[in-house]
Amino acid sequence: MKYFLGLTLATMMLLSCSPGKPNQPGEEPDINKSAVEAITDPTKGIGAIKNVTLENPLDQERIKRGVAIYEMKCQACHKLTDQRIVGPGWKDVTKKRKPEWIMNMITNIDVMLEKDEEAQKLLELCLMRMPNQNMSVGDARDVLEFMRQNDGEK
Ligand code: HEC
């Protein structure tokens, strides 16, 4: 079904932009394009987060909030090393996964566990479903910044 929808969208795009014609500004809104990308780029996961722009140096304010969230809501199951306790350790998670995937995992865990192949592999490994903790997109972005620092980014 997903595949079929992807094909349909791709076909719609092909029909709506004649090949070779440069994209006029404002002519073809990018909505179709991002829909197709979301469907065809499984490495970004499934959810509201389609595009995350990362910057250096890291945002220290975000990191502070990220640490606080980690200690309150994540630490019981996630270590900062590569050691798995209940869930996988976070060391190098930002190198293995796209930022969009990580943030969709944090904000949309139930759908991710149901539909995303990589999330399902983790579930098979950990044998326990990560709970939905009502994290906002902003919260997830803060935690991501902390994960980047944990992985040695400056
Ligand atoms: C009750 C335990 C538990 C808590 C609390 C928890 N997680 Fe998880 N997490 C898991 C498990 C288990 C997995 C593996 C997927 C699964 O089995 O559901 C996981 C997977 C993940 C992954 C993917 C890791 C990887 O290696 O790709 C991320 C990212 C993540 N959690 C973020 C968070 C964040 C952020 C918090 C805190 C807001 C949090 N988790 C709180 C249990 C937990």
Boltz pocket constraint, residues with backbone or C-beta under 6 A from the ligand:
constraints:
  - pocket:
      binder: B
      contacts: [[A, 69], [A, 70], [A, 73], [A, 74], [A, 75], [A, 76], [A, 77], [A, 78], [A, 86], [A, 87], [A, 88], [A, 89], [A, 93], [A, 97], [A, 102], [A, 105], [A, 106], [A, 113], [A, 119], [A, 122], [A, 123], [A, 124], [A, 126], [A, 127], [A, 128], [A, 129], [A, 130], [A, 131], [A, 133], [A, 135], [A, 143]]
      max_distance: 6.0
